[in-house]
Amino acid sequence: MYARRRRRYFLLMGGCLVLFVSAWTFVRDISVPAAVAMSIVAMLIPPAAAIVGNTKDPDDRWWDEPPADAPTESEKWLDELDHRKDHERQERYGAKHGDEPGARRGPR
């Protein structure tokens, strides 16, 4: 769920901050190479946190996706427009699509 991903993200980012701040407040007094190593690890955590925060859980409904075989909104809209055009052609010419006057029939 969204709350679980968010919690994991903030835990990782909190760990990043703890590593970075502790590396340069008191660990550097003990060992500068250890502080540099902690900073490098802290530098690698934010991209991993972004990946973890955006990874879909198995029980997530990702943007309320419809089933794969369901028509999209744009397909519904285009079908509605095509139906209206066919209806207008039938009213205007009394014919189906492609049968209006001046329409090409077959290759030339």
N, C-alpha and C positions, 0 to 999 in steps of 0.2 A: 504494500500500500504506500501511498504518498508519504505518510508520517514516518514509516519505517525507513524509507530511502532518505528522507530529510534528516532523521536522527543519525543514520550512518554517516552522512555527509558532514554534519556538524561535529560528530565525534572525531572524524579524521582531521577536519580543519582545526579543532581544538587541540588535538595532538600535535599538529604542525606548529601552532603558536607556542605550546608548552616547550617543544624541542628548541625552537628558535630563541625564545626569550631565555630559557634556562641555559642554553649554550653560551650566550654572551653576557649573562649576569654573574653566574658563579662557576660554570664549568671551565671557562677560559682561564680562571685563576689556577685551576688544577692542571689542565692540559689544553693548550691551544689546538693541537691536531684533533683532539676529541671534539672540541667546539666546532671546528671546521667540518668534521664528519657529520656532526649533528645537524649543522646548517644545510649540508648537501642532502641529507635524508629529508629534512623539512622542506627543501626546495622541490623534492620529487612527490610529495604528498598531494598538493593541490590538483594536479592533473588526474591523479588516481581518485581523489575525492569527487571530482566532476564526473568521471566515468561511473563511479559507484552511485552517485546521486541521480544519474540519468538512465541507469540500467532498469529495464522493465522487470518487475517481479512477475512470477507466473500467475498470480491472482489479480494483477492490475488490469483495468480496462483502459488501454492506452488511447486517450482522446476520444473515448466512446466510439471506437471503430465499429461499423456495421459488419455483418457477416460478409465473407468474400464474394458470395454470389448476388448480394443485394446491389441494386443500381445506385450509383452515386447521385447526389443532388443535381450535378450538372447534366448527367444522363437523363434524369427525370425532366429537367427543364428543356433539354433539347428535344426529347420525345414530345413534350407538350407543344413546343414551337412547330415541329414537323406536322403534328396533327392539325394544328391551326392552319398551317399553310395548305395542307391537303384539303381541308374543309373550305378554305377560301377559294382554292382553285375549282373545286367541285361546284361551288355556288356561282363563281364567275364564268367558268367555261363549260360546266356540266361534264367535266372529264377528270380523269385521275392524273396523278403526277406524270409529267412528260408528254401528255396528250394535248396540251394547250396549243393554240395556233402559233406557228412559227417555231415549234420545237423540232430539234433535229431527231431524225429517226435512223438509227444505224450509222455505220461509218461511211464517210464520203470519199 
